[in-house]
Structure formats: structure tokens, C-alpha cells
Amino acid sequence: MLDEQGNIIIKDRSKDIIISGGENISSVEVEDILYKHPAVLFAAVVAKPDPKWGEVPCAFLELKEGAKITEAEIIAYCKSHMSGFKTPKVIVFGPVPKTSTGKIQKFLLRNQVESAKAISAEESPNPSIASEANQSILASAAL
């Protein structure tokens, strides 16, 4: 999209950028690292509001069948593969909500960690829809 001065404005993926303490973190970059872990089946990273940093990365992970890993092990893995400020501060294990075509529904995850307050764009015509599985993720994400 072009503004009045002819500058290009990128609007589509602004929600994929997490601003933590003035540093920009690409949620897609963090997800790419998480997908390389042998225990991870699905990964989604969203901004979680933080009183000190503004936002911090929060990772939702669905593990492969039979895989077992702890939050501390995932965080250590991330720290060994990326800058510390990009490492997720919270890891939530459980089913990751997806559409019938398999696309991860990040707007539901943002709602669960209340990062919807941090973004101005409305993503879903009905963001109140959440499955029981999503409600269990919400319960485990509450800090």
C-alpha cells in the first residue's frame, strides 16, 4: 500500500512483529527455530503483554506423539539457536488451534494471552469462538 507521499506501507504482517524493550522480534523467525526441534509438531509465537518489556514472545507448541520435553528445555534450545531477547519467555504445551485447512489460528492464541490489546487490527469477525481445547490452553497460559 502507498501513503500520500508515495512511501510503501506494509500492513498485512505487522502482527507478526513483537516489540520487546524496543527490539523487533519476528514471530516467524522464532517459529522457524522451534520447528527444527525434533519434538515439535506445530509451533505458533505471539506477543504477550509484559509490564517491563511491553511485549515478550509466547510460544504455543503441539508436540509430536510420544514426545516429552519441558518448558526449560525448549527455552534452553531457543537460547542456543537465537539471541536471548528473541527467546520465548512463556511456553504453552497443548493442541494448537487450526482451521479446517490446517492454518494456525493465531488470533485465538493472541486472545488467550491478551496480546489482542497490543494490536490495532481486528483479525477475526468473531474472535470469541474458541474450542474446549483452546480454553485448556488459556488456563495453562494464565500466569
Order of alpha helices (4+ residues) and beta strands (2+ residues): beta-beta-alpha-beta-beta-alpha-beta-alpha-alpha
